[in-house]
Amino acid sequence: MTATQTQPESTTVPKKDRVVLAYSGGLDTSVAIGWIGERTGAEVIAVAVDVGQGGEDLEVVRQRALDCGAVEAYVADARDEFAEEYCMPALRANALYMDAYPLVSALSRPVIVKHLVRAARQFGATTVAHGCTGKGNDQVRFEVGITSLAPDVRCIAPVRDLALTRDVAIEYANTHALPIETTKHNPFSIDQNVWGRAIETGFLEDIWNAPTKDVFSYTDDPTYSPAPDEVVISFREGIPVAIDGHTVTPLQAIQELNRRAGAQGIGRIDIVEDRLVGIKSREVYEAPGAMALIAAHKELENVTLEREQARFKRGVGQRWTELVYDGQWFSPLKKSLDAFIDDTQRYVSGDIRLVLHGGRATVTGRRSEQSLYDFNLATYDTGDAYDQSQSKGFIEIFGMTSKLAAARDVKFGHGVDFGTGDLSAE
């Protein structure tokens, strides 16, 4: 889906160098507009992308960028684009980094990158800037993504490359009377979008400290859940298309399950994570909609995927997840894995019934016209269609290689030692 933008295409080549800045509207990126200009002599184009993070209206953010000295300000409503083109591929891959994290931040970076590069092209910029530090994954995701789409574009990070520390930013904002709040203190670093919410730093850096209530926003305390909530999610080729019989877009599906699963405290994640840069970092996440959808999708795959295909896909999904976490969204390998995953979803259509309650999304029912589950084969009742007499020959052939290897071990004195204890009854 095409994002909404507020500026027409630039048709003239700028006289000065231009830098496109990934703009959030906060202190650091607001200060970065003037900071970059002073240190590089370039004009700054601010780019803000809405991926469902909430907060201020984008028009307010755009005007603030102009008031802070940007020569152009580009804002994009990319929520549907993000849900359809980034969250849905992650769902089809059952993407959970370290078997826990549904790539909340990692998924949003490539869509932001795409809009940064688009702005650089249309406004004639030679450089793209972002607000990442030198310790995190996002610097890699932004810069690898940008150069993958535009190899000729240069990348800078004011916090990392131009000594724009937090205290310097506050002093700069006050000195230049920038229209940005500098006194509000938040003990956490927070990144959020429609797929989830990531919280780190502050007292969470002591990995013995438990999260406190103020850490969470997308989820309620699962200890005090309301009555169980039963939901039926309908999928077509791995994509949710209806909830309780009502047609939904991918964005609407995520938003609805964020609300309903979040009310039940589902999707709270607390892990020590292996960052790409080699640091272990304590991260707390909330992803109620993502975790409920992944639980449903995985179960529908259990019903519809052939066994060997399903086994192989689990490895492909893990590698896909690692690539996206590592900022390789636009890499050749990731594109090749996309093709495999797309093929596996041909028959992943049907309904999954979930009960949302007490922090858990529990599957209680599945149905699909493309199901490989055959009741007549699976039943243990009289009249089943499974010919059990064929099992003996199957077992003999299946176990032949192990039997031959065991016989060789015995022959050469390497068989299993069962000890000499007396096994007779006392």
ABEGO torsion letter per residue (X at the ends): XBBBBABBBBABBBABBBBBBBBAGBAAAAAAAAAAAAAAGBBBBBBBBBAGAEEBBAAAAAAAAAAAGBABBBBBBAAAAAAAAAAAAAAAAGBBBGGABAGAAAAAAAAAAAAAAAAAAAAGBABBBBABBAABAAAAAAAAAAAAABAABBBBBAAAAAGBBAAAAAAAAAAAGBBBBAABBBABBBBBBAAEBBBBEEAAABAABBBBAAABAABBBAABBBBBBBBBBBBBGGBBABBGGBBBBAAAAAAAAAAAAAAAGBGBBBBBBBBAAGBBBBBBBBBAAAAAAAAAAAAAAAAABBAAAAAAAAAAAAAAAAAAAAGAAABAAAAAAAAAAAAAAAABBEBBBBBBBGGBBBBABBBBAABABBAAAABABBGBABBAAAAAAAAAAAAAAAAAAAAAAAAAGABBBAEABBABBX
